[in-house]
Amino acid sequence: MEAIMGVLLGYLGLFYPTLIAAAVCFIVSLIKRSWKWMLASTILIYPGTWYLGAMPPFFWAGYIPLIPLALTIWLFLLTRKERGEVKG
């Protein structure tokens, strides 16, 4: 798995494009209050943080995707409540 991430992020140079795309998705999701955009942000940020988390000084980077994942769940529950799908 580490070799695949190394090829995707290192050789192909997809580290910064996925980081920028994740940031754009994160901002759009907050503006639109869309859990789908936030989930896209979570998926896009995961490979970069996984790659950084393998380095000793950045062991904590592996936990960064938990922030947009928690926001994804929150936005999902918020949109369900706004639509009236949840009683309460």
KABEL-V952685 format. One record per residue. N is the residue number from 1. PHI is phi in whole degrees, 0 to 359 (none if undefined). PSI is psi in whole degrees, 0 to 359 (* if undefined). Layout:
BEGIN
n:N phi:PHI psi:PSI
n:N phi:PHI psi:PSI
END
This chain:
BEGIN
n:1 phi:none psi:322
n:2 phi:296 psi:324
n:3 phi:293 psi:322
n:4 phi:295 psi:315
n:5 phi:295 psi:324
n:6 phi:297 psi:319
n:7 phi:292 psi:313
n:8 phi:296 psi:315
n:9 phi:270 psi:325
n:10 phi:272 psi:297
n:11 phi:292 psi:315
n:12 phi:278 psi:347
n:13 phi:71 psi:39
n:14 phi:265 psi:7
n:15 phi:296 psi:304
n:16 phi:290 psi:321
n:17 phi:298 psi:320
n:18 phi:289 psi:327
n:19 phi:294 psi:317
n:20 phi:292 psi:318
n:21 phi:297 psi:321
n:22 phi:295 psi:320
n:23 phi:294 psi:319
n:24 phi:296 psi:315
n:25 phi:298 psi:322
n:26 phi:297 psi:314
n:27 phi:293 psi:316
n:28 phi:298 psi:320
n:29 phi:294 psi:325
n:30 phi:289 psi:324
n:31 phi:290 psi:314
n:32 phi:273 psi:350
n:33 phi:54 psi:51
n:34 phi:249 psi:123
n:35 phi:286 psi:337
n:36 phi:292 psi:318
n:37 phi:293 psi:323
n:38 phi:292 psi:322
n:39 phi:295 psi:321
n:40 phi:298 psi:320
n:41 phi:298 psi:318
n:42 phi:298 psi:315
n:43 phi:294 psi:321
n:44 phi:288 psi:328
n:45 phi:277 psi:339
n:46 phi:301 psi:312
n:47 phi:299 psi:321
n:48 phi:294 psi:318
n:49 phi:287 psi:329
n:50 phi:294 psi:319
n:51 phi:295 psi:316
n:52 phi:290 psi:326
n:53 phi:294 psi:342
n:54 phi:282 psi:346
n:55 phi:270 psi:135
n:56 phi:306 psi:318
n:57 phi:291 psi:342
n:58 phi:243 psi:37
n:59 phi:301 psi:331
n:60 phi:286 psi:346
n:61 phi:296 psi:336
n:62 phi:294 psi:342
n:63 phi:269 psi:352
n:64 phi:299 psi:321
n:65 phi:296 psi:347
n:66 phi:292 psi:333
n:67 phi:293 psi:305
n:68 phi:293 psi:333
n:69 phi:294 psi:317
n:70 phi:296 psi:320
n:71 phi:293 psi:327
n:72 phi:298 psi:313
n:73 phi:297 psi:317
n:74 phi:298 psi:314
n:75 phi:294 psi:324
n:76 phi:298 psi:313
n:77 phi:294 psi:324
n:78 phi:295 psi:316
n:79 phi:291 psi:327
n:80 phi:294 psi:320
n:81 phi:290 psi:323
n:82 phi:294 psi:326
n:83 phi:282 psi:347
n:84 phi:86 psi:18
n:85 phi:281 psi:344
n:86 phi:245 psi:130
n:87 phi:274 psi:132
n:88 phi:152 psi:*
END
